[in-house]
Amino acid sequence: MAIIPNSTTDHGANANSGALVYESNRTQLLMLGGKNNSQGFSSTWTLADGATNWSLLTPTTSPGIRFDHAMAYNNGTTMVFGGTDGLNILDDVWTWNGTTWTLVSQYIAQSLGPTKRFGHAMATNNSNNTIMFGGFGTTTLGNQILGETWQWSGGLWTQLSPSVQPPFRMQHSMAAAGANIYMFGGEGGVGATSLLNDLYVFNGTNWSAVNTAGTVIGTSIPGARARAVMTYDSSRNQLVLFGGRDGTHVFNDTWIFNIGSSTWSLASTTVHPTRRYDSVMAYSTGTSSSVLFGGKSENKENLGDVWSYGTSWSGAGDFNAAQSTGPVF
């Protein structure tokens, strides 16, 4: 899959901390923003099913430079919220209709919706409700890790009040599986900074813990981490989790959560992407695979390779060696 977003003027070919979704009505992946060291990007890229190259689009308006934002596809429209441009934490809402980015004006100078934040996560269930949780940003006590649950539906934000509250967190992973939204790990905790390896599910009304954070026994549960990527593979009814980092290590392991049996398993992957965090990944129904792009290596190099995972990994490198055949960690 030799598909590299590459340009002589926009070096987003090596990037991390962007956002990627699959737009089913347009049968394509859509990627926005990201950064490469201190340089942020505002680029809009698409990759159509069956295409051999990404397309760099030039819409007349753009959400502008941002990274650590969240993006979700919802019934023909892609929505992006928040992030940072490197100087400011953002709280704007933009929508994409396939050709044009539009600023949702009622959420300028935010008073009706979520406060400024980055490192949050969003996913859309089969009722076309986009759920957002957490991040790091504005509170009445100053900037700190957040733990609200917000819903974007019909072009409007609503703050929900579930009776079960997951621990506050940022740089976590979320994926929608039918009516449910799954959330894994991240960095957080109320009033403290810690790494999590818990899995929660939101059923549209309430959160419930699938497994709680704690010590991994053997390899039955992924280790605590932040900045991993996770998708829902609808053809196999499973979550796919890859990479991330803890306080010491950068991971290259692939974990599968079987929704039917509600169990994690460590995938056996002879070939796999190199260790990385702050990648982007989305599930493509057109190719029945989870597509991963870029990230940052254990040596803090910005990566520009593309991988796909169905039952095994296949990929192509850009400026760095993409492939690892060593043990997972």
N, C-alpha and C positions, 0 to 999 in steps of 0.2 A: 504494500500500500504506500507507494512513493508519492505522498501528498504533503507538500510543505508550503505553508504560507510564507512566501519569500518575495521581497521587493528591494530594489536598490535604494528606495527612498524611505521605506518604513521597515525597520529591522525587527518587526514583531515576530519574525521567524524564530527568534530565540526569546521566549517570554515566559513570565509566570504571573499568577494572581489575576488572570482575566476571568471571563465567564463564557460558558459554552452551553447551548441548548440545541435540541433537535426540533425543527418545525415540521410537524407531520403533514400539514396542508401544502407546504412548499417542498416537501421531501428533501430537506437539506439541513445541514448543521449551520448554526449562526454563532459566531464568536465576536466578542466585543472587548476592547481594551486590554489591560495588563501592563506589565512593566518589564524593563530590562535594566537591572541595577538601579540607577537613579532616574532613568528616563521612563516616563509614563507614556502610554499609547491611547489614542482615541479611535483606533482602526475598527472598521466593521468588515468581517470576513465571512464568506459563505463557502460551503462545500456541498454540492449537490450529490445525491445518490448516484453512484456509478461514475462520477467525475474523477479525473486523475490529478486535478490541481484545484487549489483554493482560488476564490475570486476576491480581490480587494475592491470593495464598493466605495463609491464617493457620493454619499447622500448629501443634499444641500444643507441639512442640519445634522448635528451630532450631539450625543450626550457629553462629548468632550473627554479629555484625559481622565481616566479613572482605573483603579485597581482595587482588589479586595471588595468588589461590589457583588451583588447577587442578581441573577437573571432567571426568568421562568417563562416558559411558553404556556399560553392559556387560550385555547379555542380560537386559533387563527392569529393571535396577537402575542408578541413577545414583550415582556415588561422588564425593565431594569430599575433597581432602586439602590441609592446610596453608594457607598464606597469612599475612596479618598483620591484626591489628585496629587497627593504628596505634601500638600500644604494645608488643605482644608478637608474636614470630614463633611460628607455630602448627605443630603436628604431629599434629593429631587427624584421624581418619577418620570421615566420616558417610556414610550411605547413604539413598537416597530411593526409596520404593516406589510413588510416585504420590500418596500422601496423607500420609505420615509420614516425618520425618527421624529416623534412629536413629544414636546414637553407637556406634561399634564399640569396645566396652570394652577389648578385649585390647590396643588400641594407645593407651590412655591412659598418660601418663607413659612415652613411647616408649622401648622397649628392644628391641622385636622388629622394628621397621620403620624407615623413613627418619627421619632427624633433622629438626628444625624447619627450615622453609624457605619462601621465597616467590619468585615469578618463575620457577617451574618450569613444565613442560608435560607433558600426558598425552594419550594417544590409545589407542583399543581396536581390535585387529585382528580378523579374522574367526574367530579361534580363541577369542574372548572373553578374551583376555589384554590387560590395560591396561598400557601401558608408560609409565614416567615417567623423565624425564631432567633433570638439572641443577637450577638455582635458586640462590638465595643463602641461606646459613644456617649451621647449627651444624657445626663440625668440632672435632677435638681441638686445633686451632691457633687456634680462635676462629671467628667468622663470616666466611665467604668464599664465592666462587663455587664451585659444586659440579659434579661430573661423573659421578656414579654412574648406572647403569641399573637401575631397579627394575621388577618386574612384580607387578601385583595380579591374582590369579586365584583363584576359589573362596573369596573373602573373606580371602585371606592375601597378605602381602607376601613377595617373595623378591628378594634382591639378585642380579642376574645378573653374569656375568664374561665379557663378550665380549672376543675377542682384539684387536679393533680398537676404539680409544677415540677418539671425537670430542673436540675441544677442549671444556674446561669452558665452561659458559655459563649465562646467565639471560636472562629476557625474550625468549625465542626462540619459534618457532612450530612446532607439530606437527599432523599429520593422518594418519589411517589410510586406506590404500588396499588393501582385501582383506587379504592376509596380511602386508603390509608397513606400516611406520610411517615416515613422512618427517619430517625435522626441518630447519628452515631458520633460519640467522642467529642473531641475539641479541648479547648483550654478554658477552664472556668471554675465554677464554684462560687457560692455567695460569700463575698467578703474575703476571698482567698484566690490564689492562682494555683491551679492544679490541672494535671492532664487526666482525661476521662476515657474510659472504654465502655461506657454504657450504651445500650441500644433502647431507644424509646419509640413508640408508635402513637400517632395521633389519628383518631378515627373520625375526625370532623367535629367532635365535641370535646373530647378529653384525651390527655396523654396517659399512657400506661407504660411501665417498664417491662421490656422483654428480657433483658438481663441488666443487672445493676453493675455499677463501676466496682472494680476490685482487682485482686490479684488473679492473674491468669494461671489456671491449673493445666499444665501441659500446653497443648496448642488448641484448646477447645474454644477460646475466645480471643479475638485480636487484642494485642497489647494496647495500653493507653497511648493515645497519639492525637495530634492536631494536624490540620492542613493536609489531610488525606482526601481522596476523591471516592465517590460512591454513586452508583447508578442502579436502576431497577431494570433487569433483563426480563421483559414481558414474555418472550418466547420460551423461557426456561423457569419462570416464576421464582427468580432469585435476585438478591442484592449482590453486587460486585463491588468490593472495597479494595483500593490499591494505595500503597505508599503512605506518605505522611512522615511525621517526625515526632520524637519525644525530646526530652531535655538533652539527650546524648547522641541518639542515633537517628539516621534517616533510613526509612524502610523501603524494601522492594518486594514485599509479600503481597499476594493476592488472596483475599478471603471471600468465601461464598456463604451467604446466609440463605438457607433453604426456607422459604416462607411456609411451605406446607408442613415441614417438620419442626420449624422454629429453631433451627440449629445452625451454628457456624461450622465451617470446615476450611482448612488451609488447602488451597488449590495446589496441585502438583504441576509446576510450570518449569520445564527444562529451559525454555527461552522466555525471557521476560524483560520489561523495561528496566533500566538502571535505577538505582535508589533515587528518590525524588520526593519533593513536597511542593505545594502550591501549583500543582498541575490543574488542568480542567478536563472533565470527562462527561460525556453524554451518551445515552443509548439511542442508536439509530434503528428504528423499526424497519427501515428500508434495507438494511444490511444485516439485521438481527445480531448486532454486535455493539459493544461499548467502545466508543472511540475516545482515546486519551491523547492530549497534546501537551507538550512542553513541561514546564515546571522549573524547579531549581534543584541542582544536584547536591550530593553530600559535601562537595567542595565549593558550593555556592555559585556554580556556573549556571547560566541561564540556558535552558534546553529548547530545542526546536524540532523534536522528532514527533512522529505521529504513530500511534499504535491502535490496534483493534483487538478486542477480546470477545470470543464467543465461547469456545471450549478450550482455546489455547491462544497465546499472544502471537501476533505477527505485526511487523512494523518496519519503518525505514528511518534512518538517521539523517540529520541535517549537518550541523557544524560539530557535533560531538558524537562519540560512539553511542549508539542507541541501545545496543543489545548486550544483555548480560546472560551468561550461562552458569554463573556461580550460584551458591546457595542463597536462598531468600533469608531476610533478616528483618 
